[in-house]
Amino acid sequence: MTSSGSLDFTLTRGLADTGSTPREESALLQSRALDRFLAGVERRAYRIAQMALRHPDDALDVVQDAMLRLARSYGQRPSEEWQPLFYRILYNGIRDAQRRRTVRSRIFALWPGSSRDEDEAAGDPYEHVADGGPDPSDRLMATEAMAKLATALGQLPARQQQAFALRCLEGLDVAATAVAMGCSAGSVKTHYFRALQFLREQLGEVW
C-alpha cells in the first residue's frame, strides 16, 4: 500500500513533469468539474426555460447566458454551490426575458401585421439528439404524459412552477431551492405544496 507521503511525492513529481503547480492543477480540476456540471444541466435547464418562455430561441439564449454567468462569477466556488446558484441565475434570466418580451410586444403592436410566426416555427435544437431511449410505444406514452405535465405546469403561477421544477424535476432540497429562488424555506414549501395540489387535480389519471 502506498503511504500518504509517497502519494504526495508522486503527485508532486507528476506536476513537476507537466510543468504545473498544485494551484494550477487544482484550477484545471475545478474547470473540468464545472464543464461536467454544465454539460449535465444544460438540457434540463433548456426544458425549464422553454416551458416558461414558450420560445426555443429565447430559452436557448437564457440558458447559455446563465451558464456563462455561472462560470464567470461562481466558477471558483465549491461545486456543491453550483446547482442552486445556477438555477437562481437561470430564473433571473427568465424573468428578464419575460420583461423584455412584454416591452417588445408593446412596441411591435404599433405595427399591424408584425408577428413572430416564423420564429415560433423554429424547432427544439435538442429534438434530433439520439438519446437511446425506450421503444416507440413507451416513448409515445411518456411523451403524452410529459406534454400533459408541461401544459399543467404552464398554468401555474411562476413561483409555484419554479418550486415544482427545482424540487421535483431537479431534485434540489428545500434549502437549495430557497437559494435558487431567492426566498425563504417556508415560501418554498408553500409554493411546492400548492403546485402539487393543482397538478394532482389536473393530472389525476397520469400522476
N, C-alpha and C positions, 0 to 999 in steps of 0.2 A: 504493500500500500504506500502511495506517495504521501510524504509528510507535508504539513502546511508550508514549512519552509521551502521545501523543494518545489512545491507547486507555485509559490510566489516567484521563485527563481526562474522556473520555466516560463511563466507569464512575462516576467521582465525581459528574459532573453528573447522571447518572441517579439516583444515590442521593439527591442533594440534592432532585431533583424529587419523589421519593416520600417524602421526609422520613426516609429510612432511613440509618443509619450503616453503614460497612463491616462492623462487628461484627454488626449486626442482619441485614444481608443474608447474611452467612456463616451465621448461625444458621438463617435461613429456608431456605437451600440445603441445609444439613445435615438439617433437619427433613423436607424434601421427599425427600431421598435415603433417609432412614430409612423414610418411608412407602412408597416404591417397593420397598425391600428386604423389608419386612414383607408387602406385598401379593404379592410374588413367592414368598415362602417359606411362606405360610400353608397352602396346600392340601397341599403335600408334608409339612409338619410334622404336619398333621392325620392324614394316612395313617399316618405313623410312630407317632403316639400311639395311634391306633385299633388298629393291629396289636399294640402292646404291651399295651393295656388292654382290648381286646375290648369296648368300650362307647363309642358315639358321643358321648354327653353328657359323660362323663368326659374323653374325648380332646379335645373342643372346649374344655372348661374349662382343661385343661392348656396347650393351645396359646395360648389367649387370655391366660392368666396369664404365659406365657413371653414373649409379645410385649410385654405391659405392663412386665414387669420389665426387658427389654432397653432399652426406650425410656426408662424412668425412671433406670436405673442406668448404662447404657452408651451412651445416645444421642449423647453428645458425643465418643465415642471414634472413631478413624479408621474409615471404612466397611469397610476390609478386615478389621477385627477382629470385625465383627458376626456373621458366619456361625458361626465356631466358638463364640463366646460364646453365641449364641442356642441352639445345639444342646446346649451344656452346661447351660444353664438348662432347656431342654426335658426332657432326660433326668433331671435332678434332680427336676423336677416329676412325671415319670412314676413315678420311684421313690417319691416321697412319696405319690402317688395309690395306688400298689400297697400301700404300708404301711397307708394309711387303709382301703383295701378289706378288707385282712386283718382289721383291728380290727373293722370293721363286720360282716363275715361272722361273726365270733365272737360278737358281740353279738346279731345277728339270729337266730343259730342257737338262741338261747334261746326264741324264739317260733316254734313249729312252724307251717308253712303260709306263713310270710313269704317273699316272693320278689321278684325284680325283673323278672318275666317281661314286665310291661307296659313297663318301661323298655327291656328288651332288644329289644323290637319296634320301638323308635324307629329311624327311618331315618337314612341318611347325609345330613347337611344340605347336602352339595355334590352329591348324586347327580342333581339335576334341573337343574344348571347346564349350559347348552349349551356344548359345547367345540369344535364344528366339526371333529370327528374323522373317521376313515375310514369306509368303508361298513360296513353291519351285519355282513357275514360276517367282514371283517377285524377289526372290533371284538370280535366274539364270540371269535375265536381269541386275540386279545390279552387279553381278559377271562379266558378259561380259563387262559392261561399265567400271568397275574398272580395268579389265585386259587391255582394250584399253588405259585407262589413264596411267597405270603403264608402258606399252610399250612406250607410247609417252614421259612420264617423263624420261624414261631411255635414250632417245635420246637427252635430254637437257644437256648443259654444267653443271658442278657440281654446280656452284654458282646460276644459274637460277633454277636448281632443288631445291636447298636449300631454295631460296627465295619463290618459289611457295609453297613448303611443309609447311613452317613456317607461311606464310601469309594466304594461302587458307585452308590448311588441319588442321593446328593447331590454326588458329585464332589469331596469335600474331599481334600486331600493328607494324607500321614501326619502332618505336623506339626500341621495344623489339626485333624485328627481327635483327636490326642493332647490338644490343648487342650480340645476339646469333651467328651471322655470323662474328662478329668482323670487321665490316666495317661501312661506313657512311650511314645515312638515304637515301641520294641521290643514292648511289650504290644499296641499297635495291630496291628502286623504279624502277631503270633502269633494274635490273635483273628480277624483278617481271613482269614488262611490257613486256619485251622480251619473257619471259616464256609464258605469256598469249597469246601473238601473235602467237607463234609457236603452242601451244596446240589448239587454236581455228582453226588453219589451218588443224591440224591433226584430230581433233575430232568434226568437224562441225556438224555431224549428231547426236552426243550424248552429246554435250556441253550444 
